Amino acid sequence: MEQRDYLKRQIDQLGLVLAKILSDLLGLKSQGQFAEIVEESGRILKNELGYSFNDMLALPNEGFIENLQKNKKINLENFSYLAEILLTLADELNNEHPGNEKSKNYYEKCLKIYEFLNDTDLTYSYDRRLKIDRLKALT
């Protein structure tokens, strides 16, 4: 029972970290400090999840979800936060350099996460469906 409570706290903590990263990315994007917050967020993510943004990009698309699931802290809500973070990064990169390979890779990772969520989450999300359609058009 004690170990289960500890694991739940770890999952909740990762959710808070991911929510904070997303909030920072969205808030600082308009202030021109996007690159700095991405770098800092990548370090935080590496510490909490075991993967930086570059580590995630290096993972093959096949097996991407399974690699992330090896970390027991990630649940459906945390996958949702992570997808939003990656989508924000991809959009910003694509705005700066349209059609670049790095943004395409982020889009592909987002698509994998959203498709996974669509298949496993019992709650249907119209917003998620729209994002899947948009990502399929971009990749």
BELURUR-V421933 format. One line per field, one symbol per residue. psi: psi as a letter, one per 30 degrees, with the letter a starting at -180 (. if undefined). burial: I if it has 24 or more other C-alpha atoms within 12 Angstrom, else O. Layout:
psi->???
burial->???
This chain:
psi->eeeeeeeeeeeeeeeeeeeeeeeeeeefefgggeeeeeeeeeeeeeeeffkleeeeefkkekgeeeeeffjffkaeeeeeeeeeeeeeeeeeeeeeikgleeeeeeeeeeeeeeeeeeffkfkkjeeeeeeeeeeeff.
burial->OOOOOOOOOOIOOIIOIIIIIIOIIIOOOOOOOIOOIIOOIIOOIOOIIOIIIOOIIOOOOOOIIOOIOOOIIIIIIIIIIIIIIIIIIIIIIOOOOOOOOIIIIIIIIIIIIIIIIIOOOOOOOOOIOOIIOOIOOIO
